[in-house]
Amino acid sequence: MPRGTFDTLLYDELILHIFSYLPWADLCAVQATNRNWSRLSADNQLWKSLYLTEYGRSRLRGGRGFIGRADGREIKPLPGRAHADELKNWKAMFRISTNWRTGRCDISKVEDEMQAFAQNDSLDTQSLNGSEQQLAGKTHMLLTGHFTIVASSQPSVSPAITFITPTSHTTTIHAKCMRVQRPVQITALAVDQSPPSTSFTRIAVCLSNGELQVFEQHGVHLQTSSRKHYYIPPARTPRTTPILQVAYHHPVLATLSEKFHLSIYDASSESMKLVHCLTSFTCFPPASMVLSTPEPSTHRLVLTYASPVYPEHWSVGVTEVILNSASSSLSSTSSDASATSAIRLVSTRSSRAFDLPPGWLDAAKLAALHEQWGRKVFEVAGTQTDGRWVILAPSDSVAPHTPSTSSSGASSPYTDMPLQLYRISFPSATANSTATPKLTFVRNLHGHTGPTAALALADGRCVSVGRDGSIWVWDLEAGTGAQVAPAREEEEGSAMEERRALAAKATVVFDERRIISAGVGGVVVRNFDI
């Protein structure tokens, strides 16, 4: 009679039940026992349970991207359709999320290829004025479900925007001036955040002459592209030149200029219409914007920016702009009807992280004020928001006679400069009209040993690039952080100054599986799906 073993005496269901008590490291270790255990330890439901227990959500962070409904609810499948769980590889999702948490990734450089795409037909920058010189040299990047989108800010008669598929196939569209053919720069890009079509992707392009253009790229196989919407400003004004930020949720498009003019456009027709223009004298760059639809026909625009603190310091502020886009049908004749869209400004509400309360202060208010005062900064390198979290990155200058020393003994001009993390709380729609958003300080994010060069924030995850070359990733929900790239060694002389100038124009984007950064060293892809 053959001798019974663990595999032959127990049903697979019982072995799986036993495996369900193992942590993920032990579950990986038992795969080497035999072929049967290797098969059972890869069970998708086992890894689903581990993933939900460890990471607390049914998707990869950053993977949600677009929301299938305007009210934010998930769409349940109809009876008879396959469940979404059957299409997910929970073990792979666990591996990717763990790699994000630990900073483990595969690095590849695509510098030469990307620069050839981005700088095609670019002109010499020596003839540019000061503002245009500052914009030049920056690489604009977007990540969508279908494409990686890259564009240079170098001046060109026909600035190129390159779409790259996951299989490295490319196509290029050109954002030419519509009024006068002269060299222009791309100053900002944004992808449409409305529920996507499976057949095309919309992107908004802002040019240095104030023109706005919206393109549709059709198909995942780079079939055709076309310009669907445009706006030509009647004159060159501080409202339209230069535009530094753009947010797009069709049919609403919002732009923010360097002089802090906020413009709201209606993109429901081919020629976009300017419907609202707001100005602030107490908000300053750097700024960021995010546009969403908390309810059907309601758009919420959230702006973060640098807010002055008397006498010579800075903090962060936030403004919520509520818009209502109600469509109506106006009939001119019995047989002719045309649909019009009116985007109405409902409210604007602002708040600051440092806000001096009026009148006399009791002990509790005084203690809170002292705590706020300790978080002021001399310079702001960047602000970012995803509509729920706010990040303030300082860029304080450090005196040359007080350098910090790294573990390798090399001299560094930088000191610890933690990012400041805040949470936004918005008043309810039925709240008093005087109610304002609330910025609550959560904690400092320690890691960088110098000023921040670039920030990206989405879906509760923050990626930051330091001017010293270091890259850090934070899961804001879990409160964890990891270093993805260490700081590079400092150089001396002109080489160091050149590197710092390039680092100051760094950009970074990410999705659920990768980080793409541009700056010193070209364009680098860090892939966590390994």
Wavefront OBJ file of the C-alpha trace (Angstrom):
o trace
v 0.000 0.000 0.000
v 1.556 3.339 -1.030
v 2.518 5.648 1.790
v 0.230 8.652 2.203
v 1.677 12.131 1.883
v 0.482 15.605 2.694
v -0.606 16.011 -0.923
v -2.465 12.696 -1.225
v -4.155 12.705 2.198
v -5.623 16.210 1.933
v -7.907 17.698 -0.658
v -6.732 20.775 -2.528
v -9.404 22.854 -0.802
v -8.017 21.930 2.620
v -4.438 22.688 1.570
v -5.577 26.061 0.242
v -7.284 26.748 3.564
v -4.019 25.993 5.377
v -2.087 28.196 2.956
v -4.481 31.062 3.671
v -2.872 31.441 7.118
v 0.607 31.971 5.653
v 2.130 35.421 5.136
v 3.103 36.322 1.605
v 6.820 35.573 2.128
v 6.093 32.018 3.326
v 3.587 31.511 0.527
v 6.347 32.309 -1.962
v 8.767 29.978 -0.142
v 6.486 26.918 -0.282
v 6.366 27.121 -4.085
v 9.730 25.340 -4.197
v 8.427 22.288 -2.275
v 6.920 20.432 -5.221
v 4.876 20.952 -8.328
v 1.525 20.620 -6.553
v 2.389 23.189 -3.890
v 3.715 25.517 -6.551
v 0.356 25.285 -8.330
v -1.738 25.769 -5.184
v 0.362 28.612 -3.761
v -0.302 30.611 -6.935
v -4.075 30.451 -6.395
v -5.613 33.781 -7.390
v -8.037 33.906 -4.451
v -5.190 33.406 -1.965
v -3.357 36.390 -3.367
v -6.558 38.422 -3.563
v -7.063 37.942 0.169
v -3.431 38.861 0.864
v -3.638 41.931 -1.367
v -6.844 43.264 0.173
v -5.516 42.638 3.685
v -2.190 44.340 2.986
v -3.222 47.194 0.692
v -6.920 47.598 1.420
v -8.242 48.262 -2.088
v -9.321 46.222 -5.081
v -7.083 47.994 -7.600
v -3.554 49.244 -8.039
v -2.970 52.729 -6.670
v -2.951 55.048 -9.659
v -4.639 52.433 -11.803
v -8.130 53.839 -11.470
v -7.344 56.924 -13.511
v -10.639 57.563 -15.223
v -13.935 56.993 -13.428
v -16.639 55.211 -15.352
v -19.485 57.350 -14.037
v -19.825 61.062 -13.486
v -20.873 60.525 -9.848
v -17.775 58.450 -9.091
v -19.545 55.138 -8.472
v -18.142 51.907 -9.766
v -20.145 50.182 -12.505
v -21.335 46.679 -11.602
v -21.390 44.136 -14.439
v -24.711 42.958 -15.788
v -25.814 39.359 -15.066
v -24.038 36.894 -17.282
v -20.930 38.981 -17.792
v -17.530 37.971 -16.442
v -16.639 39.380 -13.055
v -13.770 41.844 -12.951
v -11.993 39.717 -10.311
v -11.551 36.920 -12.856
v -9.549 39.241 -15.070
v -7.164 40.408 -12.350
v -3.853 38.791 -11.540
v -3.828 39.414 -7.792
v -0.355 37.981 -7.314
v 1.050 40.369 -9.902
v -0.815 43.254 -8.268
v 0.673 42.285 -4.890
v 4.157 42.138 -6.411
v 3.824 45.534 -8.102
v 2.469 47.209 -4.953
v 5.251 45.703 -2.841
v 7.832 46.968 -5.321
v 6.351 50.468 -5.004
v 6.547 50.226 -1.222
v 10.196 49.114 -1.222
v 11.400 51.178 -4.196
v 12.391 48.124 -6.258
v 12.219 48.810 -9.990
v 13.846 48.219 -13.353
v 15.554 51.267 -14.882
v 15.813 52.002 -18.589
v 16.996 55.107 -20.410
v 15.290 56.313 -23.547
v 17.104 59.612 -23.722
v 18.222 59.625 -27.344
v 14.899 58.404 -28.757
v 12.737 60.717 -26.660
v 14.885 63.776 -27.277
v 14.737 63.154 -31.017
v 10.942 63.125 -30.809
v 10.596 66.061 -28.424
v 13.122 68.438 -29.967
v 12.295 67.904 -33.615
v 12.381 71.199 -35.550
v 13.331 73.169 -32.409
v 15.027 76.544 -32.825
v 17.855 78.295 -31.044
v 16.816 79.717 -27.661
v 19.287 82.620 -27.607
v 16.742 85.020 -29.142
v 14.092 84.325 -26.482
v 13.171 86.812 -23.782
v 13.574 86.063 -20.082
v 10.168 84.460 -19.578
v 10.504 82.316 -22.702
v 14.045 81.290 -21.739
v 12.723 80.081 -18.401
v 10.091 77.937 -20.121
v 12.532 76.445 -22.644
v 14.325 73.205 -21.857
v 11.430 71.541 -20.055
v 9.970 68.248 -21.260
v 6.197 67.882 -20.953
v 4.989 64.320 -20.361
v 1.615 62.623 -19.911
v 0.657 59.007 -19.245
v -2.713 57.687 -20.410
v -4.139 54.216 -20.646
v -2.995 53.898 -24.262
v -0.059 56.241 -24.710
v 2.994 57.942 -23.311
v 2.827 61.526 -24.572
v 6.007 63.606 -24.831
v 6.511 67.208 -25.960
v 9.392 69.643 -25.668
v 9.078 73.286 -24.622
v 11.756 74.317 -27.124
v 10.511 77.013 -29.553
v 9.412 75.738 -32.946
v 7.280 76.814 -35.882
v 5.310 73.570 -35.463
v 5.882 72.130 -31.956
v 5.773 68.342 -31.988
v 3.750 66.132 -29.636
v 4.726 62.469 -29.771
v 2.429 59.557 -28.857
v 4.213 56.326 -27.921
v 2.403 52.997 -27.482
v 3.466 50.233 -25.051
v 4.966 48.447 -28.068
v 7.149 51.531 -28.822
v 5.257 52.508 -31.970
v 5.087 56.276 -32.360
v 3.203 59.002 -34.141
v 3.662 62.760 -34.016
v 1.157 65.596 -34.263
v 2.046 69.265 -34.654
v 0.435 72.164 -32.786
v 0.932 74.931 -35.337
v -0.058 78.544 -34.769
v -3.472 79.172 -36.262
v -3.125 82.913 -36.801
v 0.514 83.802 -37.567
v 3.189 81.275 -38.424
v 5.924 82.133 -35.937
v 8.001 80.118 -33.454
v 6.064 79.215 -30.316
v 6.542 76.992 -27.293
v 4.308 74.419 -25.665
v 3.814 75.690 -22.111
v 1.358 73.115 -20.715
v -0.351 69.817 -21.575
v -3.330 68.033 -20.056
v -5.284 64.887 -20.833
v -9.075 64.863 -20.741
v -10.212 63.426 -17.392
v -13.810 62.757 -18.443
v -14.950 59.119 -18.850
v -12.846 57.925 -21.773
v -13.830 56.550 -25.111
v -12.230 53.315 -26.230
v -11.562 54.841 -29.634
v -9.746 58.117 -28.904
v -7.799 60.169 -26.360
v -8.180 63.948 -26.000
v -5.323 66.222 -24.960
v -5.262 69.995 -24.435
v -2.220 71.950 -25.627
v -1.311 75.479 -24.484
v 1.030 77.575 -26.643
v 3.182 80.514 -25.598
v 1.168 82.924 -27.797
v -1.986 82.162 -25.786
v -3.613 79.770 -28.254
v -5.346 76.635 -26.967
v -5.815 73.507 -29.057
v -7.515 70.193 -28.256
v -6.491 67.122 -30.258
v -8.076 63.693 -30.541
v -5.756 60.739 -31.093
v -7.784 57.836 -32.444
v -7.233 54.198 -31.617
v -4.546 52.371 -29.684
v -2.737 51.650 -32.945
v -2.026 55.318 -33.759
v -4.415 55.482 -36.674
v -5.395 59.142 -37.088
v -5.408 62.364 -35.099
v -7.254 65.623 -35.563
v -7.715 69.026 -33.951
v -11.245 69.214 -32.558
v -11.298 72.436 -30.520
v -9.305 75.654 -30.469
v -9.177 79.118 -28.923
v -7.368 82.131 -30.401
v -7.003 85.064 -27.975
v -7.842 88.481 -29.463
v -4.608 89.952 -28.064
v -1.504 88.954 -26.131
v -2.335 89.690 -22.484
v -1.179 88.444 -19.050
v -4.375 86.355 -18.965
v -3.190 84.148 -21.789
v 0.624 84.388 -21.851
v 2.235 82.391 -20.579
v -0.119 79.664 -19.390
v 1.594 77.448 -16.816
v -1.217 75.079 -15.789
v -4.149 73.517 -17.610
v -6.885 71.110 -16.492
v -9.397 69.475 -18.826
v -12.611 67.598 -18.102
v -14.704 67.820 -21.246
v -16.431 70.149 -21.935
v -14.770 72.328 -19.255
v -11.189 73.487 -19.747
v -9.355 75.676 -17.208
v -6.045 77.501 -17.604
v -3.863 79.396 -15.129
v -1.403 82.031 -16.333
v 1.855 83.145 -14.754
v 0.156 86.308 -13.406
v -2.549 84.144 -11.807
v -5.424 84.742 -14.163
v -7.759 81.724 -14.063
v -9.724 81.264 -17.296
v -12.643 78.852 -17.750
v -13.547 77.752 -21.288
v -16.493 75.902 -22.793
v -15.203 73.290 -25.261
v -18.606 72.000 -26.357
v -18.139 73.551 -29.823
v -15.179 73.638 -32.196
v -14.298 77.219 -31.281
v -13.938 77.261 -27.506
v -15.617 80.115 -25.644
v -14.172 81.980 -22.673
v -16.967 81.936 -20.077
v -15.262 83.065 -16.848
v -12.056 84.838 -15.877
v -10.909 85.121 -12.257
v -7.900 86.970 -10.868
v -6.091 86.849 -7.526
v -3.568 89.236 -5.987
v -2.790 86.991 -2.992
v -1.903 83.748 -4.815
v 1.442 83.028 -6.433
v 3.149 80.247 -8.394
v 4.124 77.450 -8.223
v 0.594 76.115 -8.500
v -1.291 72.992 -9.512
v -4.859 72.242 -10.588
v -7.168 69.244 -10.678
v -10.618 69.192 -12.290
v -13.250 66.589 -11.405
v -17.019 65.990 -11.384
v -18.261 65.146 -7.870
v -21.849 65.144 -9.192
v -23.421 65.036 -12.657
v -23.236 68.450 -14.378
v -21.086 69.817 -11.521
v -17.362 70.460 -11.937
v -14.977 71.080 -9.046
v -11.677 72.810 -9.765
v -9.129 72.632 -6.940
v -6.087 74.905 -7.058
v -3.078 74.897 -4.764
v -0.529 77.697 -4.763
v 2.091 79.535 -2.726
v 0.534 81.813 -0.115
v 2.547 84.677 1.456
v 3.235 84.771 5.199
v 4.228 88.125 6.660
v 6.934 89.418 6.526
v 8.997 87.313 4.050
v 7.884 83.689 4.176
v 5.530 81.359 2.334
v 3.010 78.638 2.997
v 0.386 76.855 0.892
v -3.183 77.813 0.046
v -6.095 76.089 -1.672
v -9.085 77.375 -3.650
v -12.186 75.428 -4.640
v -14.111 76.617 -7.697
v -17.539 75.047 -8.274
v -18.992 75.162 -11.784
v -22.353 73.982 -13.040
v -22.775 72.947 -16.666
v -26.496 72.581 -17.349
v -27.478 71.858 -20.951
v -30.660 73.248 -22.370
v -32.343 73.019 -25.743
v -33.400 76.229 -27.436
v -35.690 75.881 -30.423
v -35.522 78.653 -32.992
v -38.127 77.117 -35.339
v -40.479 74.189 -35.214
v -38.035 72.067 -37.197
v -34.704 73.421 -35.953
v -33.308 72.951 -32.472
v -29.818 73.578 -31.210
v -28.301 72.504 -27.924
v -26.448 75.120 -25.904
v -24.276 74.617 -22.862
v -24.022 77.227 -20.122
v -21.183 76.849 -17.612
v -22.224 78.786 -14.535
v -19.846 79.844 -11.765
v -21.479 78.676 -8.523
v -18.889 79.565 -5.875
v -15.217 80.097 -5.050
v -13.891 79.268 -1.586
v -10.305 79.599 -0.370
v -8.256 78.609 2.648
v -4.630 78.823 3.745
v -2.442 76.523 5.799
v -1.204 79.562 7.743
v -4.103 81.800 8.673
v -3.861 84.356 11.476
v -7.163 84.374 13.403
v -8.629 87.829 14.070
v -9.014 89.324 17.523
v -7.573 88.057 20.790
v -6.082 84.584 21.079
v -6.510 82.108 23.909
v -3.808 79.611 24.895
v -5.027 76.902 22.502
v -5.150 79.242 19.481
v -1.743 80.660 20.387
v -0.210 77.173 20.537
v -1.720 76.316 17.138
v -0.370 79.577 15.710
v 3.152 78.803 16.975
v 2.915 75.356 15.348
v 1.836 76.878 12.024
v 4.611 79.469 12.218
v 7.189 76.712 12.479
v 6.111 75.339 9.081
v 6.708 78.529 7.091
v 9.357 78.366 4.342
v 11.562 80.964 2.624
v 10.922 79.625 -0.883
v 8.425 77.211 -2.431
v 9.731 74.694 -4.956
v 6.335 73.202 -5.782
v 2.775 72.478 -4.720
v 0.646 69.554 -5.863
v -2.833 68.234 -5.161
v -4.992 65.314 -6.230
v -8.144 66.875 -4.800
v -7.744 65.190 -1.413
v -4.098 65.647 -0.432
v -1.838 68.689 -0.764
v 1.964 68.636 -0.877
v 4.171 71.674 -0.207
v 7.808 71.291 -1.262
v 10.245 73.862 0.189
v 13.204 75.289 -1.705
v 15.042 77.082 1.079
v 18.514 78.419 0.402
v 21.222 77.120 2.713
v 24.177 79.303 3.627
v 27.444 78.158 2.014
v 29.238 78.010 5.359
v 26.842 75.405 6.796
v 27.120 72.402 4.454
v 25.865 68.986 5.445
v 28.052 65.929 4.999
v 26.904 62.687 3.436
v 27.929 59.260 4.664
v 30.508 59.013 1.898
v 32.278 62.108 3.148
v 31.482 64.234 0.079
v 30.437 67.793 0.771
v 26.843 68.664 -0.071
v 25.279 72.136 -0.051
v 21.905 70.691 0.992
v 20.213 69.862 4.271
v 17.125 67.862 5.133
v 14.072 69.479 3.519
v 10.953 67.439 4.254
v 7.813 67.808 2.191
v 4.736 69.025 4.057
v 1.593 66.902 3.722
v -1.892 68.368 4.213
v -5.388 66.949 3.847
v -8.205 68.976 2.275
v -11.680 68.879 3.802
v -14.389 70.454 1.672
v -17.654 71.735 3.158
v -20.795 69.959 2.028
v -22.935 71.363 -0.743
v -25.614 72.296 1.803
v -23.165 74.066 4.139
v -23.265 77.778 4.869
v -22.060 79.904 1.971
v -19.311 81.319 4.206
v -17.861 77.856 4.908
v -14.394 77.354 3.428
v -12.185 74.341 2.698
v -9.965 73.265 5.571
v -6.276 72.442 5.221
v -5.124 70.111 7.995
v -1.428 69.401 8.465
v -0.804 65.639 8.605
v 2.964 65.122 8.801
v 6.344 65.860 7.253
v 7.646 63.503 4.574
v 11.363 63.111 5.316
v 13.825 61.810 2.769
v 15.141 64.515 0.464
v 18.393 66.181 1.462
v 17.863 69.217 -0.717
v 15.310 71.260 -2.662
v 12.668 69.501 -4.724
v 12.863 69.828 -8.502
v 9.604 68.123 -9.557
v 6.460 66.722 -7.936
v 3.662 64.442 -9.095
v 0.634 63.540 -6.981
v -2.295 61.301 -7.908
v -4.579 58.799 -6.212
v -2.919 59.161 -2.801
v 0.596 58.516 -4.117
v 3.342 61.144 -4.356
v 6.534 60.976 -6.415
v 9.164 63.672 -5.926
v 12.466 64.351 -7.672
v 15.167 66.272 -5.826
v 17.647 68.625 -7.414
v 20.332 66.250 -6.157
v 18.862 63.510 -8.381
v 17.138 61.501 -5.661
v 13.613 60.153 -6.245
v 11.226 59.296 -3.421
v 7.814 57.624 -3.474
v 5.202 57.993 -0.723
v 1.955 56.139 -0.142
v 0.014 58.905 1.585
v -2.795 56.617 2.728
v -0.482 54.123 4.448
v 2.119 56.677 5.518
v 5.027 54.773 3.948
v 7.881 56.063 1.804
v 10.772 54.587 -0.154
v 13.783 55.896 -2.027
v 13.722 54.853 -5.671
v 16.920 56.625 -6.767
v 19.784 57.856 -4.542
v 21.272 61.326 -4.697
v 24.071 61.675 -7.213
v 27.537 62.837 -6.230
v 28.085 66.571 -6.463
v 30.403 67.956 -9.117
v 32.386 71.160 -9.008
v 32.663 74.195 -11.233
v 30.629 74.776 -14.369
v 29.493 71.148 -14.569
v 27.713 71.481 -11.234
v 26.003 74.723 -12.270
v 24.857 73.152 -15.534
v 23.441 70.133 -13.713
v 21.580 72.338 -11.244
v 20.087 74.375 -14.093
v 18.855 71.183 -15.774
v 17.588 69.767 -12.484
v 15.501 72.885 -11.872
v 13.518 72.075 -15.058
v 12.930 68.415 -14.215
v 9.508 66.829 -14.739
v 8.015 63.572 -13.503
v 4.849 61.561 -14.216
v 3.693 58.146 -13.077
v 0.925 55.589 -13.369
v 0.254 52.340 -11.514
v 3.325 50.570 -12.917
v 6.040 53.083 -13.755
v 7.675 56.447 -13.182
v 9.001 58.526 -16.072
v 11.300 61.417 -15.191
v 13.044 63.957 -17.414
v 15.946 66.195 -16.471
v 19.593 65.491 -15.738
v 20.444 62.250 -17.532
v 17.667 62.556 -20.112
v 14.379 60.665 -19.923
v 14.405 57.659 -17.584
v 11.695 55.007 -17.126
v 11.454 53.146 -13.817
v 9.219 50.092 -14.135
v 7.795 48.433 -10.990
v 6.163 45.561 -12.879
v 9.154 43.226 -12.499
l 1 2 3 4 5 6 7 8 9 10 11 12 13 14 15 16 17 18 19 20 21 22 23 24 25 26 27 28 29 30 31 32 33 34 35 36 37 38 39 40 41 42 43 44 45 46 47 48 49 50 51 52 53 54 55 56 57 58 59 60 61 62 63 64 65 66 67 68 69 70 71 72 73 74 75 76 77 78 79 80 81 82 83 84 85 86 87 88 89 90 91 92 93 94 95 96 97 98 99 100 101 102 103 104 105 106 107 108 109 110 111 112 113 114 115 116 117 118 119 120 121 122 123 124 125 126 127 128 129 130 131 132 133 134 135 136 137 138 139 140 141 142 143 144 145 146 147 148 149 150 151 152 153 154 155 156 157 158 159 160 161 162 163 164 165 166 167 168 169 170 171 172 173 174 175 176 177 178 179 180 181 182 183 184 185 186 187 188 189 190 191 192 193 194 195 196 197 198 199 200 201 202 203 204 205 206 207 208 209 210 211 212 213 214 215 216 217 218 219 220 221 222 223 224 225 226 227 228 229 230 231 232 233 234 235 236 237 238 239 240 241 242 243 244 245 246 247 248 249 250 251 252 253 254 255 256 257 258 259 260 261 262 263 264 265 266 267 268 269 270 271 272 273 274 275 276 277 278 279 280 281 282 283 284 285 286 287 288 289 290 291 292 293 294 295 296 297 298 299 300 301 302 303 304 305 306 307 308 309 310 311 312 313 314 315 316 317 318 319 320 321 322 323 324 325 326 327 328 329 330 331 332 333 334 335 336 337 338 339 340 341 342 343 344 345 346 347 348 349 350 351 352 353 354 355 356 357 358 359 360 361 362 363 364 365 366 367 368 369 370 371 372 373 374 375 376 377 378 379 380 381 382 383 384 385 386 387 388 389 390 391 392 393 394 395 396 397 398 399 400 401 402 403 404 405 406 407 408 409 410 411 412 413 414 415 416 417 418 419 420 421 422 423 424 425 426 427 428 429 430 431 432 433 434 435 436 437 438 439 440 441 442 443 444 445 446 447 448 449 450 451 452 453 454 455 456 457 458 459 460 461 462 463 464 465 466 467 468 469 470 471 472 473 474 475 476 477 478 479 480 481 482 483 484 485 486 487 488 489 490 491 492 493 494 495 496 497 498 499 500 501 502 503 504 505 506 507 508 509 510 511 512 513 514 515 516 517 518 519 520 521 522 523 524 525 526 527 528 529 530
